[in-house]
Amino acid sequence: MKSVFFEFIKIGKFLMFYEIISFMIGIVFAMNDGPRPKITDVIAFNLQYICGFPLVLINDQYPFFLDSGKAVSSNQILLMWGVNFLCQILFIYIIKKMFAFWRK
């Protein structure tokens, strides 16, 4: 049980780092006065469909739900982010265990 907990922590750190770096790269490329580079479309796809994977299936506007014009409280934002983060950790953990099982 203890090793599973530490495995979740390790996967969570990796996901947090990946999402923060992806978001920062998106900001760097989107914040210019000229025409948008083509890589911003790739970064936007990454943020929406890869970093927001399980919940984007339910709501197509998931990471950018603030654009809907409806008032969203910070509790709802944290809840949605937390659920998405836990789903991603579980998904990666299950895939990792499946690959470990198939290697044997």
ChimeraX attribute file (.defattr): number of C-alpha atoms within 10 A of each C-alpha:
attribute: neighborCount
match mode: 1-to-1
recipient: residues
	/A:1	6
	/A:2	7
	/A:3	8
	/A:4	10
	/A:5	10
	/A:6	11
	/A:7	14
	/A:8	17
	/A:9	13
	/A:10	13
	/A:11	17
	/A:12	18
	/A:13	13
	/A:14	12
	/A:15	17
	/A:16	14
	/A:17	12
	/A:18	13
	/A:19	17
	/A:20	13
	/A:21	12
	/A:22	17
	/A:23	16
	/A:24	12
	/A:25	14
	/A:26	19
	/A:27	13
	/A:28	11
	/A:29	14
	/A:30	18
	/A:31	9
	/A:32	10
	/A:33	6
	/A:34	7
	/A:35	7
	/A:36	12
	/A:37	11
	/A:38	9
	/A:39	13
	/A:40	16
	/A:41	13
	/A:42	12
	/A:43	19
	/A:44	17
	/A:45	13
	/A:46	17
	/A:47	19
	/A:48	18
	/A:49	18
	/A:50	14
	/A:51	23
	/A:52	25
	/A:53	19
	/A:54	18
	/A:55	21
	/A:56	16
	/A:57	11
	/A:58	9
	/A:59	12
	/A:60	13
	/A:61	16
	/A:62	20
	/A:63	20
	/A:64	12
	/A:65	14
	/A:66	12
	/A:67	10
	/A:68	9
	/A:69	7
	/A:70	8
	/A:71	9
	/A:72	11
	/A:73	8
	/A:74	9
	/A:75	9
	/A:76	10
	/A:77	13
	/A:78	11
	/A:79	11
	/A:80	16
	/A:81	16
	/A:82	12
	/A:83	13
	/A:84	19
	/A:85	20
	/A:86	15
	/A:87	16
	/A:88	21
	/A:89	20
	/A:90	15
	/A:91	13
	/A:92	16
	/A:93	15
	/A:94	12
	/A:95	11
	/A:96	11
	/A:97	11
	/A:98	11
	/A:99	10
	/A:100	10
	/A:101	9
	/A:102	7
	/A:103	7
	/A:104	5
